Amino acid sequence: MFTLLEKTVVAMALLRLLSGSIEIFAAFLMIKFNEIEKALIINSSLAFTGPLVLVATTTIGLYGLADKLSIEKAVWIVLGVTFILYGVKS
């Protein structure tokens, strides 16, 4: 009758919902201001939130898997996230 949700999954989903809401709000701000310069400023500010949410959700997920995950797999995951962030930055 009731489905129990993992606290870790709920936290990750809430972070993603918050991130998506920020993105939608930013889009409305761009439309409201209707200026390229302001739109670029808003877009640049979003460049900070995306990687921050990625790292936060991955950290929460790894914390939730800490008892089930070997050290080697955790290192590979952290390395993968690092490569993603490096690739996006370059």
C-alpha positions in Angstrom: 0.0 0.0 0.0 2.7 2.5 1.0 6.0 2.6 -0.9 9.0 3.5 1.3 11.4 5.8 -0.5 15.1 5.9 0.2 16.2 9.1 1.9 19.2 9.3 -0.3 17.1 9.1 -3.5 14.7 11.7 -2.2 17.5 14.0 -1.3 19.1 13.6 -4.8 15.7 14.1 -6.5 15.0 17.2 -4.5 18.4 18.7 -5.4 17.6 18.0 -9.1 14.2 19.6 -8.7 15.8 22.6 -7.1 18.3 22.8 -9.9 15.6 22.5 -12.6 13.6 25.2 -10.9 16.5 27.5 -10.9 17.0 26.9 -14.6 13.4 27.6 -15.4 13.5 30.8 -13.3 16.6 31.9 -15.1 14.9 31.4 -18.5 12.0 33.6 -17.3 14.4 36.2 -16.2 16.1 36.2 -19.6 12.7 36.7 -21.3 11.7 39.4 -18.9 14.9 41.5 -19.3 15.0 40.8 -23.1 18.6 42.0 -23.3 21.5 39.9 -24.6 24.0 41.3 -22.0 21.7 40.5 -19.1 20.9 37.1 -20.6 24.6 36.3 -20.8 25.1 37.3 -17.2 22.2 35.1 -16.1 23.5 32.2 -18.2 27.0 32.6 -16.7 25.6 32.4 -13.2 24.0 29.1 -14.1 27.4 27.7 -15.1 28.1 27.6 -11.3 25.0 25.8 -10.2 25.2 22.9 -12.7 28.5 21.5 -11.5 27.7 22.2 -7.9 24.5 20.2 -8.2 26.3 17.4 -10.0 28.9 17.1 -7.2 26.3 17.4 -4.5 24.0 14.7 -5.9 27.0 12.4 -6.6 28.3 12.9 -3.0 24.9 12.1 -1.6 24.6 9.0 -3.7 28.1 7.8 -2.7 27.3 8.4 0.9 24.1 6.3 0.5 26.1 3.5 -1.1 29.1 3.8 1.2 28.4 0.4 2.9 27.8 -1.4 -0.4 30.6 0.2 -2.5 34.2 -0.9 -2.5 36.9 1.8 -2.2 38.1 1.0 -5.8 34.7 1.7 -7.3 34.3 4.9 -5.3 37.6 6.1 -6.6 36.5 5.3 -10.2 33.3 7.3 -9.7 35.1 10.3 -8.2 37.6 10.1 -11.0 34.8 10.0 -13.6 33.1 13.0 -12.1 36.4 14.8 -12.0 36.9 14.1 -15.7 33.4 15.3 -16.5 34.0 18.6 -14.7 37.4 19.0 -16.4 35.9 18.3 -19.8 33.1 20.8 -19.3 35.5 23.5 -18.1 38.0 23.1 -21.0 
